[in-house]
Amino acid sequence: MSEGVAAVNGAEAFARSAEQVVAYLNAHTPLTDWSVSRVAHGEQIHVHVHHDRILNVGDRVAWNESFCSRMSAGAAHVVRDSRADPDYADLEVSERVGSYAGYAISDDDGAFFGVLCGVREAPLAADETVDEELVRLLSELLSSQLRLSRGIDRGRRSAEIAEALAHSDALTGVLNRRGWDRLVADAQERVDAFGDPVAVAVVDLDGLKAVNDTEGHRAGDALIARAAATLSGACAAAHRIARIGGDEFAILASGVVSSELDSGFAGFRAALRRAGVAASIGCAAAIPGVTSVEDAIAAADRAMYASKRAHRGAGAR
């Protein structure tokens, strides 16, 4: 890859375009808050926001309870008075959103990505208008930018991930800490720019010290290697496994939102049980503008230790 091509970052380009669009619409329409949101797994999350009163980066709402879901299903793209519109008045959010405009954004494969939308607390006055064609045009331009950005990043990310995967742990063959850190940086970039769902889990083996003390370190190493093989065997294409400490592993999962943490990592718990590997697991999700991937790792680590304390308490009883 040439130096000029390598310097292009699609994620940064899309983020810049999205932020310019919401800032422009905020300045040139009567709606006070504009957002580029991501919709995934039944959840809408606001990723790029020009905030005034209502919306913030990281705000989440159930998709079927949102104005944007009604718009996407065929209701009006511009709503002058949500409380008087029969397609929107029954939504709970209409109590604090009086007017709305929105158009869908498509992803690089043509699938639904999210929505460019604007809101205001008050209904539009008689002399106020929102140019629906302008909002439609800007949403189409963002769709085009998204396709371009994803395409640019595909080759760049493939090379970076291949380089990260080359950093493997000698004992287990999974990623080592250096490779893991590279994957975390890539995941953070996707969260910030595209709102891609990313979750993490931290896995710590239970009883390794006892194995080392009673059976020797060779037996302890064999247990660590068996745990790594078990976790790797439970992996799907969206998962990456790393050994980040002596008996501690981390899992990065793309496509898992916070409401699906238990189900998203259930396969790993089940695989460890079947293999007879006792372990404590904690998990957490990254949220754009709220919880970074590193913050999610720290939260997962805390949850893991809480689980370990619970296991010890249960054992004492």
C-alpha positions in Angstrom: 0.0 0.0 0.0 1.4 3.4 -1.0 2.1 6.0 1.6 -0.5 8.3 0.2 -3.3 5.7 0.3 -2.2 4.5 3.7 -2.6 8.0 5.0 -6.4 8.0 4.1 -8.6 7.1 7.0 -12.2 6.4 6.0 -13.5 6.4 9.6 -12.1 9.9 10.2 -13.5 11.1 6.9 -17.0 9.9 7.6 -16.9 11.3 11.1 -15.8 14.7 9.8 -18.6 14.7 7.1 -21.3 13.7 9.6 -20.2 16.4 12.0 -20.2 19.0 9.2 -23.7 18.0 8.1 -25.3 18.2 11.6 -23.6 21.5 12.3 -24.9 22.9 8.9 -28.4 21.7 9.6 -28.4 23.2 13.0 -27.4 26.5 11.6 -29.8 26.5 8.7 -33.0 25.0 10.0 -35.3 25.8 13.0 -34.6 22.4 14.6 -32.2 22.7 17.5 -30.6 19.3 17.7 -29.3 17.2 14.7 -27.8 13.7 14.8 -26.3 11.0 12.7 -27.4 7.8 14.5 -26.6 4.1 14.2 -29.3 1.5 14.4 -28.3 -2.0 15.4 -30.0 -4.9 17.2 -33.1 -3.0 18.0 -31.3 0.0 19.4 -30.8 3.5 18.1 -27.7 5.3 19.4 -26.7 8.9 18.5 -23.1 9.0 17.3 -22.5 12.4 15.8 -24.7 15.2 17.4 -24.9 18.9 17.2 -26.4 19.4 20.6 -28.5 22.2 21.8 -31.2 21.0 24.2 -32.4 17.4 23.6 -29.8 15.0 22.0 -26.4 14.0 23.2 -23.7 11.8 21.8 -24.3 8.3 23.3 -28.0 8.7 23.9 -29.8 5.4 23.2 -33.4 4.5 22.6 -35.3 1.3 21.7 -35.7 1.5 18.0 -39.4 0.6 18.0 -40.0 3.5 20.4 -38.4 6.2 18.2 -39.6 8.8 15.7 -37.0 7.4 13.3 -38.6 4.0 13.2 -41.9 5.4 12.3 -40.3 7.5 9.6 -38.5 4.5 8.2 -41.8 2.6 8.2 -43.4 5.2 5.9 -44.5 8.0 8.1 -43.7 11.6 7.2 -40.1 12.7 7.0 -40.9 16.1 8.4 -43.2 16.4 11.3 -44.4 19.9 12.2 -46.3 19.0 15.4 -45.7 15.5 16.7 -48.5 15.8 19.3 -51.0 16.4 16.5 -49.6 13.9 14.0 -51.5 10.5 14.2 -48.3 8.6 13.2 -46.2 10.0 16.0 -48.5 11.3 18.8 -48.7 8.0 20.6 -44.9 7.8 21.1 -43.8 8.6 24.7 -41.0 10.7 23.3 -43.5 13.1 21.6 -44.0 14.6 25.1 -40.6 16.3 24.8 -40.1 16.4 21.0 -42.5 18.7 19.3 -41.1 18.6 15.8 -38.9 16.3 13.8 -37.2 15.6 10.4 -35.3 12.5 9.3 -34.0 10.4 6.4 -32.4 7.0 6.4 -28.7 6.4 5.8 -27.6 3.2 4.1 -24.4 1.2 4.7 -21.9 0.2 2.1 -23.7 -3.1 1.4 -27.0 -1.2 0.8 -28.4 -2.3 4.2 -29.9 0.2 6.6 -27.3 1.9 8.7 -29.0 4.6 10.7 -30.7 8.0 10.4 -29.9 11.7 9.8 -32.5 13.4 12.0 -33.3 16.6 13.7 -35.6 17.5 16.6 -36.9 20.4 18.6 -38.9 20.7 21.8 -41.6 22.9 20.3 -43.7 22.3 17.2 -42.8 24.3 14.1 -44.5 27.7 13.9 -46.6 28.6 10.9 -43.7 30.6 9.3 -41.0 28.0 10.0 -40.0 25.3 7.5 -37.5 22.5 7.1 -36.4 21.8 3.6 -37.2 18.1 3.2 -35.2 17.8 0.0 -32.1 19.2 1.6 -32.3 16.6 4.4 -32.9 13.8 1.9 -29.9 15.0 -0.2 -27.6 15.2 2.8 -28.6 11.8 4.0 -27.8 10.4 0.5 -24.5 12.2 0.5 -23.7 10.6 3.9 -24.7 7.2 2.5 -22.2 7.8 -0.4 -19.5 8.9 2.1 -20.1 5.8 4.2 -19.7 3.5 1.2 -16.5 5.3 0.3 -15.2 5.3 3.9 -15.9 1.6 4.5 -14.2 0.8 1.2 -11.2 2.8 2.0 -10.9 1.3 5.4 -11.4 -2.3 4.3 -7.9 -2.7 2.9 -6.3 -0.6 5.5 -8.0 -2.4 8.4 -7.2 -5.8 6.8 -3.5 -5.0 6.8 -3.6 -3.6 10.4 -5.5 -6.6 11.7 -3.2 -9.0 10.0 -0.3 -7.2 11.7 -2.1 -7.4 15.0 -2.8 -11.1 14.7 0.9 -11.7 14.0 1.5 -10.9 17.7 0.7 -14.2 19.4 1.2 -15.6 22.8 3.9 -18.3 22.8 2.1 -20.6 25.2 -1.4 -20.4 23.9 -1.2 -19.2 20.3 -3.9 -16.5 20.9 -3.1 -12.8 20.6 -0.7 -11.3 23.1 -1.1 -8.0 24.8 0.6 -6.0 22.0 -1.7 -7.5 19.4 -4.7 -6.9 21.6 -3.9 -3.3 22.0 -3.9 -2.8 18.3 -7.3 -4.4 17.9 -8.6 -2.2 20.7 -7.4 0.9 18.9 -9.1 -0.3 15.7 -12.4 -1.1 17.6 -12.4 2.4 19.2 -12.0 4.0 15.8 -15.1 2.1 14.5 -17.1 3.0 17.6 -16.3 6.7 17.3 -16.9 7.0 13.6 -19.6 4.6 12.7 -21.2 3.6 16.0 -20.3 0.0 15.3 -21.4 -2.2 18.2 -18.4 -3.5 20.2 -18.3 -5.4 23.5 -15.6 -7.0 25.5 -15.3 -9.7 28.1 -12.5 -10.5 30.6 -12.0 -14.1 31.6 -9.9 -15.1 34.6 -9.2 -18.8 35.5 -10.3 -19.9 38.9 -7.9 -22.0 41.0 -4.8 -21.7 38.9 -2.6 -21.1 41.9 -3.9 -24.3 43.6 -3.0 -26.2 40.4 0.5 -24.7 40.3 1.0 -25.4 44.1 -0.3 -29.0 44.0 0.5 -30.3 40.5 3.3 -28.0 39.4 3.6 -25.2 36.9 3.6 -27.5 33.9 0.1 -28.5 34.9 -0.8 -24.9 35.3 0.5 -24.1 31.9 -1.5 -27.0 30.5 -4.7 -25.5 32.1 -4.0 -22.1 30.6 -3.4 -23.6 27.1 -6.7 -25.7 27.4 -8.6 -22.5 28.4 -7.2 -20.7 25.4 -8.1 -23.6 23.0 -11.6 -23.7 24.5 -12.2 -20.0 24.0 -10.7 -20.1 20.5 -13.0 -23.0 19.7 -16.1 -21.0 20.7 -15.1 -18.0 18.5 -17.1 -16.8 15.6 -15.8 -14.5 12.9 -16.7 -11.4 14.9 -14.6 -12.5 18.0 -10.9 -12.1 18.9 -9.2 -13.7 21.8 -6.1 -12.5 23.6 -4.1 -13.5 26.6 -3.5 -10.3 28.5 -2.1 -11.7 31.8 -0.9 -14.9 33.4 -4.3 -16.6 33.6 -6.4 -13.7 32.2 -7.9 -13.6 28.7 -9.9 -10.9 26.9 -12.5 -11.3 24.2 -13.4 -8.5 21.7 -16.8 -9.1 20.1 -18.1 -7.0 17.2 -21.9 -6.7 16.7 -22.8 -7.1 20.4 -24.7 -4.2 22.0 -25.1 -3.6 25.8 -28.6 -5.2 25.9 -27.2 -8.5 24.5 -24.1 -9.0 26.7 -25.3 -12.2 28.3 -26.3 -13.9 25.1 -23.3 -12.4 23.2 -20.8 -14.2 25.5 -22.9 -17.2 26.6 -21.2 -19.5 24.1 -17.8 -18.9 25.9 -19.2 -19.7 29.3 -20.9 -22.9 28.0 -17.7 -24.0 26.3 -15.6 -23.5 29.4 -18.1 -25.5 31.5 -18.0 -28.4 29.0 -14.2 -28.4 29.0 -14.2 -28.4 32.8 -12.3 -25.1 33.0 -13.4 -23.1 36.0 -13.4 -19.4 35.2 -14.9 -16.0 36.1 -16.2 -13.8 33.3 -17.2 -10.2 33.2 -18.4 -8.2 30.1 -19.3 -4.7 29.1 -20.1 -2.8 25.9 -18.5 0.4 24.4 -20.9 3.3 23.9 -20.0 6.2 21.5 -19.2 9.3 23.5 -19.9 7.6 26.8 -17.9 4.4 27.3 -14.7 3.9 25.4 -13.4 0.4 24.6 -10.8 0.8 27.3 -13.5 1.9 29.8 -15.5 -1.2 28.8 -12.5 -3.4 29.4 -12.1 -1.9 32.9 -15.8 -2.4 33.6 -15.6 -6.0 32.4 -12.6 -6.5 34.6 -14.6 -5.2 37.6 -17.5 -7.4 36.7 -15.2 -10.4 36.4 -13.8 -9.8 39.9 -17.3 -9.5 41.3 -18.1 -12.8 39.7 -15.0 -14.4 41.2 -15.9 -13.1 44.7 -19.4 -14.6 44.3 -17.9 -17.9 43.3 -15.7 -17.9 46.4 -18.6 -17.0 48.6 -20.7 -19.9 47.1 -17.8 -22.3 47.7 -17.5 -21.2 51.3 -21.2 -22.1 51.9 
